[in-house]
Amino acid sequence: MAPAMDIETPNVAENFNDHRDGLALEATSDAIDDVNVMKAAMKVKNGTATQEEVDIYDQSQFDAEKDKTQFRQYEDACDRVKNFYREQHEKQTVAYNLKARNDFKTKTRAEMTIWQAMEKLNTLIDESDPDTSLSQIEHLLQAAEAIRRDCKPKWFQLTGLVHDLGKLLFFYDSRGQWDVVGDTFPVGCRFDESIIYPGTFENNPDSKDPIYSEKHGIYSPGCGMDNIMLSWGHDEYLYHICKEQSTLPDEALAMIRYHSFYPWHSAGGYRWMMNDKDEKMLAAVKAFNPYDLYSKSDEMPDPAKLKEYYMELINTYFPPREGETERVIRW
C-alpha cells in the first residue's frame, strides 16, 4: 500500500463554469466510492445482506486479506456526497439526457489512442495536486492488475484498465461534476427508492411529470436495459465510445455502462426492466464491482513495466485501422 501523504484539500463546492478542477472531481468521486463501500460493509456486518451480497463482498481473491472497512468512514463522506447528489438528482432530467446524447453524436471532442487518453486524464486531474500519492494511470492499473492476478480473461483485464476513462468528459463537455460521476439511474420513469438519497429528487421537474413520474414511465416491463436511458455521465459516455469503436464483448460493455448503476446491481431496483440478456449482464457487473471499489489500496503498479502487456490487450480489442499502429479513438 502506498504511504499516506498530505494533499491539498479541494474545494468541492466551487463554481466550474470557468475552469475544471480535476482534484475536486476525484475527491467527490472517491467520497462516492467510500459511501458505496461502507454501505456494503454495514449490510454485511448488520446481517441484512443477502448471501449473494456476502459472497461478492468476501470472495474476491485479490482482496481476501484486506479489511474492506479500512477506508474513510461513511459519516465523513456523507455530507459531501449528499450535497453532490442533491444537485445531480435535480438536474438529471429526460430533457438534459436527450441533449447530452445528441451532443455526443454530433461532435468529436478529441482524437487520441487509449494510452494517450490515460495520459491525458493523468495530466488533467493530477496537475492540480502534484503531491497526490497515486496517478490516474496507477489507479487504472490497480484495478486491471487485481483482475489479472485473479486470472480473469484478458478482455476483463482491459475493462478494468479503461473503465474510468469516461471521466475525460469532465474536461470536454460536462456542466459540472453532477453529469460525470455518481451513481447512475434510469430517467423517463419514477425515481426508485433504491437510488441513494431518493428524497433529493423533489426539485427535479420529471418527478412531477404525468408520464415520467409513473413507475414504468416511457418504458414497459421486460424492455431490456439496452433500451433504457441511464443518467448521463462517464459510464454512459465511455460505453457508447467502446460500443462503436471496440470489439469488447457484451459483458465488458455492461461492466463499463453499469458499474455505477448501484440501484440495480447492489440495491435490487429496476428488475422489472430486465430481459433474459440482462440476467447474464448483471452477473458480469457483480463480478466486476469488487475490483472497482476495493483495489484502490493495493500496491502501487509501475506503468513503464506494464505498458507493453496492456498495449497488446488494447490493440486486440481496439484494433488499429489501416496505417495505424494504435487505434485512434474519437472521443
Contacts in CASP RR format, 6 or more apart in sequence:
PFRMAT RR
TARGET T0000
AUTHOR 0000-0000-0000
METHOD contacts of the structure
MODEL  1
MAPAMDIETPNVAENFNDHRDGLALEATSDAIDDVNVMKAAMKVKNGTAT
QEEVDIYDQSQFDAEKDKTQFRQYEDACDRVKNFYREQHEKQTVAYNLKA
RNDFKTKTRAEMTIWQAMEKLNTLIDESDPDTSLSQIEHLLQAAEAIRRD
CKPKWFQLTGLVHDLGKLLFFYDSRGQWDVVGDTFPVGCRFDESIIYPGT
FENNPDSKDPIYSEKHGIYSPGCGMDNIMLSWGHDEYLYHICKEQSTLPD
EALAMIRYHSFYPWHSAGGYRWMMNDKDEKMLAAVKAFNPYDLYSKSDEM
PDPAKLKEYYMELINTYFPPREGETERVIRW
1 297 0 8 1.000
1 298 0 8 1.000
1 299 0 8 1.000
2 133 0 8 1.000
2 134 0 8 1.000
2 299 0 8 1.000
2 300 0 8 1.000
3 133 0 8 1.000
4 133 0 8 1.000
5 131 0 8 1.000
5 132 0 8 1.000
5 133 0 8 1.000
6 131 0 8 1.000
7 23 0 8 1.000
7 129 0 8 1.000
7 131 0 8 1.000
7 132 0 8 1.000
7 133 0 8 1.000
8 23 0 8 1.000
8 128 0 8 1.000
8 129 0 8 1.000
8 131 0 8 1.000
10 21 0 8 1.000
10 22 0 8 1.000
10 23 0 8 1.000
10 24 0 8 1.000
10 26 0 8 1.000
10 27 0 8 1.000
10 128 0 8 1.000
10 129 0 8 1.000
11 21 0 8 1.000
11 24 0 8 1.000
12 24 0 8 1.000
12 27 0 8 1.000
12 28 0 8 1.000
12 80 0 8 1.000
12 84 0 8 1.000
12 177 0 8 1.000
13 83 0 8 1.000
14 21 0 8 1.000
14 24 0 8 1.000
16 175 0 8 1.000
16 176 0 8 1.000
16 177 0 8 1.000
20 124 0 8 1.000
20 170 0 8 1.000
20 171 0 8 1.000
21 128 0 8 1.000
22 124 0 8 1.000
22 125 0 8 1.000
22 128 0 8 1.000
22 170 0 8 1.000
22 171 0 8 1.000
23 125 0 8 1.000
23 126 0 8 1.000
23 128 0 8 1.000
23 129 0 8 1.000
23 132 0 8 1.000
24 128 0 8 1.000
24 177 0 8 1.000
25 125 0 8 1.000
25 167 0 8 1.000
25 170 0 8 1.000
25 177 0 8 1.000
25 180 0 8 1.000
25 181 0 8 1.000
26 125 0 8 1.000
27 80 0 8 1.000
28 80 0 8 1.000
28 81 0 8 1.000
28 84 0 8 1.000
28 177 0 8 1.000
28 181 0 8 1.000
29 167 0 8 1.000
29 181 0 8 1.000
29 182 0 8 1.000
31 72 0 8 1.000
31 77 0 8 1.000
31 80 0 8 1.000
31 81 0 8 1.000
31 84 0 8 1.000
32 77 0 8 1.000
32 81 0 8 1.000
32 84 0 8 1.000
32 181 0 8 1.000
32 182 0 8 1.000
32 183 0 8 1.000
33 292 0 8 1.000
33 293 0 8 1.000
33 296 0 8 1.000
34 71 0 8 1.000
34 72 0 8 1.000
34 73 0 8 1.000
34 74 0 8 1.000
34 76 0 8 1.000
34 77 0 8 1.000
35 74 0 8 1.000
35 77 0 8 1.000
35 78 0 8 1.000
35 81 0 8 1.000
35 196 0 8 1.000
36 183 0 8 1.000
36 262 0 8 1.000
36 266 0 8 1.000
36 293 0 8 1.000
37 68 0 8 1.000
37 71 0 8 1.000
37 293 0 8 1.000
37 294 0 8 1.000
38 69 0 8 1.000
38 71 0 8 1.000
38 73 0 8 1.000
38 74 0 8 1.000
38 77 0 8 1.000
39 74 0 8 1.000
39 266 0 8 1.000
40 49 0 8 1.000
40 53 0 8 1.000
40 57 0 8 1.000
40 68 0 8 1.000
40 266 0 8 1.000
40 293 0 8 1.000
41 57 0 8 1.000
41 68 0 8 1.000
41 69 0 8 1.000
42 74 0 8 1.000
43 49 0 8 1.000
43 53 0 8 1.000
44 53 0 8 1.000
44 54 0 8 1.000
44 57 0 8 1.000
44 58 0 8 1.000
45 69 0 8 1.000
49 57 0 8 1.000
52 286 0 8 1.000
53 266 0 8 1.000
56 286 0 8 1.000
56 289 0 8 1.000
56 290 0 8 1.000
57 68 0 8 1.000
57 290 0 8 1.000
60 150 0 8 1.000
60 290 0 8 1.000
60 291 0 8 1.000
60 294 0 8 1.000
61 149 0 8 1.000
61 150 0 8 1.000
62 146 0 8 1.000
62 147 0 8 1.000
62 149 0 8 1.000
62 150 0 8 1.000
62 290 0 8 1.000
62 291 0 8 1.000
62 294 0 8 1.000
62 295 0 8 1.000
62 298 0 8 1.000
63 146 0 8 1.000
63 290 0 8 1.000
63 294 0 8 1.000
63 295 0 8 1.000
63 298 0 8 1.000
66 294 0 8 1.000
66 297 0 8 1.000
68 294 0 8 1.000
70 297 0 8 1.000
71 296 0 8 1.000
71 297 0 8 1.000
81 196 0 8 1.000
82 197 0 8 1.000
82 200 0 8 1.000
84 177 0 8 1.000
84 178 0 8 1.000
84 182 0 8 1.000
85 182 0 8 1.000
85 183 0 8 1.000
85 196 0 8 1.000
85 197 0 8 1.000
85 200 0 8 1.000
86 197 0 8 1.000
86 200 0 8 1.000
87 178 0 8 1.000
88 178 0 8 1.000
88 179 0 8 1.000
88 182 0 8 1.000
88 231 0 8 1.000
89 191 0 8 1.000
89 195 0 8 1.000
89 197 0 8 1.000
89 199 0 8 1.000
89 200 0 8 1.000
89 201 0 8 1.000
89 204 0 8 1.000
90 200 0 8 1.000
90 201 0 8 1.000
90 203 0 8 1.000
90 204 0 8 1.000
91 175 0 8 1.000
91 178 0 8 1.000
91 179 0 8 1.000
91 204 0 8 1.000
92 178 0 8 1.000
92 179 0 8 1.000
92 185 0 8 1.000
92 187 0 8 1.000
92 204 0 8 1.000
92 231 0 8 1.000
92 232 0 8 1.000
93 187 0 8 1.000
93 204 0 8 1.000
93 205 0 8 1.000
93 206 0 8 1.000
94 187 0 8 1.000
94 188 0 8 1.000
94 206 0 8 1.000
94 209 0 8 1.000
94 212 0 8 1.000
94 218 0 8 1.000
94 229 0 8 1.000
96 179 0 8 1.000
96 232 0 8 1.000
97 187 0 8 1.000
97 229 0 8 1.000
97 231 0 8 1.000
97 232 0 8 1.000
98 229 0 8 1.000
100 179 0 8 1.000
100 232 0 8 1.000
100 233 0 8 1.000
101 229 0 8 1.000
101 232 0 8 1.000
103 173 0 8 1.000
104 173 0 8 1.000
104 237 0 8 1.000
104 240 0 8 1.000
108 330 0 8 1.000
108 331 0 8 1.000
109 168 0 8 1.000
109 172 0 8 1.000
109 173 0 8 1.000
109 331 0 8 1.000
110 120 0 8 1.000
110 168 0 8 1.000
110 172 0 8 1.000
110 331 0 8 1.000
111 328 0 8 1.000
111 329 0 8 1.000
111 330 0 8 1.000
111 331 0 8 1.000
112 120 0 8 1.000
112 328 0 8 1.000
112 329 0 8 1.000
112 331 0 8 1.000
113 314 0 8 1.000
113 318 0 8 1.000
113 326 0 8 1.000
113 327 0 8 1.000
113 328 0 8 1.000
113 329 0 8 1.000
114 162 0 8 1.000
114 165 0 8 1.000
114 314 0 8 1.000
114 318 0 8 1.000
114 326 0 8 1.000
114 327 0 8 1.000
114 329 0 8 1.000
115 307 0 8 1.000
115 310 0 8 1.000
115 311 0 8 1.000
115 314 0 8 1.000
115 326 0 8 1.000
117 165 0 8 1.000
117 168 0 8 1.000
117 329 0 8 1.000
117 331 0 8 1.000
118 136 0 8 1.000
118 137 0 8 1.000
118 140 0 8 1.000
118 161 0 8 1.000
118 165 0 8 1.000
119 137 0 8 1.000
120 168 0 8 1.000
121 136 0 8 1.000
121 137 0 8 1.000
121 164 0 8 1.000
121 165 0 8 1.000
121 167 0 8 1.000
121 168 0 8 1.000
122 135 0 8 1.000
122 136 0 8 1.000
122 137 0 8 1.000
124 168 0 8 1.000
124 170 0 8 1.000
124 171 0 8 1.000
125 136 0 8 1.000
125 167 0 8 1.000
126 132 0 8 1.000
126 135 0 8 1.000
126 136 0 8 1.000
134 142 0 8 1.000
134 300 0 8 1.000
135 303 0 8 1.000
136 164 0 8 1.000
137 303 0 8 1.000
138 300 0 8 1.000
138 301 0 8 1.000
138 303 0 8 1.000
139 164 0 8 1.000
139 296 0 8 1.000
140 160 0 8 1.000
140 161 0 8 1.000
140 162 0 8 1.000
140 163 0 8 1.000
140 164 0 8 1.000
140 165 0 8 1.000
141 161 0 8 1.000
141 301 0 8 1.000
141 303 0 8 1.000
141 306 0 8 1.000
141 310 0 8 1.000
142 295 0 8 1.000
142 296 0 8 1.000
142 298 0 8 1.000
142 300 0 8 1.000
142 301 0 8 1.000
143 160 0 8 1.000
143 161 0 8 1.000
143 163 0 8 1.000
143 291 0 8 1.000
143 292 0 8 1.000
143 295 0 8 1.000
144 157 0 8 1.000
144 158 0 8 1.000
144 160 0 8 1.000
144 161 0 8 1.000
144 310 0 8 1.000
145 295 0 8 1.000
145 298 0 8 1.000
145 301 0 8 1.000
145 306 0 8 1.000
146 291 0 8 1.000
146 295 0 8 1.000
146 298 0 8 1.000
147 156 0 8 1.000
147 157 0 8 1.000
147 159 0 8 1.000
147 160 0 8 1.000
147 291 0 8 1.000
148 157 0 8 1.000
154 313 0 8 1.000
154 316 0 8 1.000
155 248 0 8 1.000
155 249 0 8 1.000
155 251 0 8 1.000
155 252 0 8 1.000
155 313 0 8 1.000
155 317 0 8 1.000
156 251 0 8 1.000
156 252 0 8 1.000
156 255 0 8 1.000
156 288 0 8 1.000
157 310 0 8 1.000
157 313 0 8 1.000
158 248 0 8 1.000
158 252 0 8 1.000
158 310 0 8 1.000
158 313 0 8 1.000
158 314 0 8 1.000
158 316 0 8 1.000
158 317 0 8 1.000
159 248 0 8 1.000
159 252 0 8 1.000
159 255 0 8 1.000
159 256 0 8 1.000
159 288 0 8 1.000
160 255 0 8 1.000
160 288 0 8 1.000
160 291 0 8 1.000
160 292 0 8 1.000
161 310 0 8 1.000
161 313 0 8 1.000
161 314 0 8 1.000
162 238 0 8 1.000
162 242 0 8 1.000
162 256 0 8 1.000
163 238 0 8 1.000
163 255 0 8 1.000
163 256 0 8 1.000
163 259 0 8 1.000
163 288 0 8 1.000
163 292 0 8 1.000
164 234 0 8 1.000
164 238 0 8 1.000
165 234 0 8 1.000
165 238 0 8 1.000
166 180 0 8 1.000
166 233 0 8 1.000
166 234 0 8 1.000
166 235 0 8 1.000
166 237 0 8 1.000
166 238 0 8 1.000
166 241 0 8 1.000
167 180 0 8 1.000
167 181 0 8 1.000
167 234 0 8 1.000
168 234 0 8 1.000
168 331 0 8 1.000
169 179 0 8 1.000
169 180 0 8 1.000
169 233 0 8 1.000
169 234 0 8 1.000
169 237 0 8 1.000
170 176 0 8 1.000
170 177 0 8 1.000
170 180 0 8 1.000
170 234 0 8 1.000
172 331 0 8 1.000
174 180 0 8 1.000
174 233 0 8 1.000
179 231 0 8 1.000
179 232 0 8 1.000
179 233 0 8 1.000
180 233 0 8 1.000
180 234 0 8 1.000
181 233 0 8 1.000
181 234 0 8 1.000
181 260 0 8 1.000
182 233 0 8 1.000
182 260 0 8 1.000
183 195 0 8 1.000
183 196 0 8 1.000
183 260 0 8 1.000
183 261 0 8 1.000
183 262 0 8 1.000
183 263 0 8 1.000
184 230 0 8 1.000
184 231 0 8 1.000
184 233 0 8 1.000
184 235 0 8 1.000
184 236 0 8 1.000
184 258 0 8 1.000
184 260 0 8 1.000
184 261 0 8 1.000
184 262 0 8 1.000
185 191 0 8 1.000
185 192 0 8 1.000
185 195 0 8 1.000
185 230 0 8 1.000
185 231 0 8 1.000
185 261 0 8 1.000
185 263 0 8 1.000
186 219 0 8 1.000
186 228 0 8 1.000
186 229 0 8 1.000
186 230 0 8 1.000
186 231 0 8 1.000
186 270 0 8 1.000
186 273 0 8 1.000
187 206 0 8 1.000
187 212 0 8 1.000
187 229 0 8 1.000
187 230 0 8 1.000
187 231 0 8 1.000
188 206 0 8 1.000
188 211 0 8 1.000
188 212 0 8 1.000
188 217 0 8 1.000
188 218 0 8 1.000
188 219 0 8 1.000
188 229 0 8 1.000
189 212 0 8 1.000
189 214 0 8 1.000
189 215 0 8 1.000
189 216 0 8 1.000
189 217 0 8 1.000
189 218 0 8 1.000
189 219 0 8 1.000
190 207 0 8 1.000
190 212 0 8 1.000
190 213 0 8 1.000
190 214 0 8 1.000
190 215 0 8 1.000
190 216 0 8 1.000
190 217 0 8 1.000
191 198 0 8 1.000
191 201 0 8 1.000
191 204 0 8 1.000
191 206 0 8 1.000
191 207 0 8 1.000
192 198 0 8 1.000
192 263 0 8 1.000
192 269 0 8 1.000
192 270 0 8 1.000
194 263 0 8 1.000
194 264 0 8 1.000
194 267 0 8 1.000
194 268 0 8 1.000
194 269 0 8 1.000
194 270 0 8 1.000
195 201 0 8 1.000
195 263 0 8 1.000
195 267 0 8 1.000
196 262 0 8 1.000
196 263 0 8 1.000
201 207 0 8 1.000
206 212 0 8 1.000
206 213 0 8 1.000
207 213 0 8 1.000
211 217 0 8 1.000
211 218 0 8 1.000
212 218 0 8 1.000
215 272 0 8 1.000
216 272 0 8 1.000
219 227 0 8 1.000
219 228 0 8 1.000
219 273 0 8 1.000
221 272 0 8 1.000
221 273 0 8 1.000
222 272 0 8 1.000
222 273 0 8 1.000
222 274 0 8 1.000
222 275 0 8 1.000
223 273 0 8 1.000
223 275 0 8 1.000
224 273 0 8 1.000
224 274 0 8 1.000
224 275 0 8 1.000
224 277 0 8 1.000
224 278 0 8 1.000
225 258 0 8 1.000
225 264 0 8 1.000
225 273 0 8 1.000
225 274 0 8 1.000
225 275 0 8 1.000
225 278 0 8 1.000
225 281 0 8 1.000
226 277 0 8 1.000
228 273 0 8 1.000
230 236 0 8 1.000
230 257 0 8 1.000
230 261 0 8 1.000
235 256 0 8 1.000
235 257 0 8 1.000
235 258 0 8 1.000
235 259 0 8 1.000
235 260 0 8 1.000
235 261 0 8 1.000
236 257 0 8 1.000
238 256 0 8 1.000
239 253 0 8 1.000
239 256 0 8 1.000
239 257 0 8 1.000
241 329 0 8 1.000
241 330 0 8 1.000
241 331 0 8 1.000
242 248 0 8 1.000
242 252 0 8 1.000
242 253 0 8 1.000
242 256 0 8 1.000
243 253 0 8 1.000
245 318 0 8 1.000
245 327 0 8 1.000
245 329 0 8 1.000
245 330 0 8 1.000
246 317 0 8 1.000
246 318 0 8 1.000
247 316 0 8 1.000
247 317 0 8 1.000
247 318 0 8 1.000
247 319 0 8 1.000
248 256 0 8 1.000
248 317 0 8 1.000
250 277 0 8 1.000
250 280 0 8 1.000
250 281 0 8 1.000
251 280 0 8 1.000
251 281 0 8 1.000
251 284 0 8 1.000
252 284 0 8 1.000
252 317 0 8 1.000
254 281 0 8 1.000
254 282 0 8 1.000
254 284 0 8 1.000
254 285 0 8 1.000
255 284 0 8 1.000
255 285 0 8 1.000
255 288 0 8 1.000
258 264 0 8 1.000
258 265 0 8 1.000
258 281 0 8 1.000
258 285 0 8 1.000
259 285 0 8 1.000
259 288 0 8 1.000
259 289 0 8 1.000
259 292 0 8 1.000
261 285 0 8 1.000
263 269 0 8 1.000
263 270 0 8 1.000
264 270 0 8 1.000
264 271 0 8 1.000
264 282 0 8 1.000
265 282 0 8 1.000
265 285 0 8 1.000
265 286 0 8 1.000
265 289 0 8 1.000
266 289 0 8 1.000
274 282 0 8 1.000
311 326 0 8 1.000
314 326 0 8 1.000
314 327 0 8 1.000
315 326 0 8 1.000
315 327 0 8 1.000
318 326 0 8 1.000
318 327 0 8 1.000
318 329 0 8 1.000
319 327 0 8 1.000
320 326 0 8 1.000
320 327 0 8 1.000
321 327 0 8 1.000
321 328 0 8 1.000
END
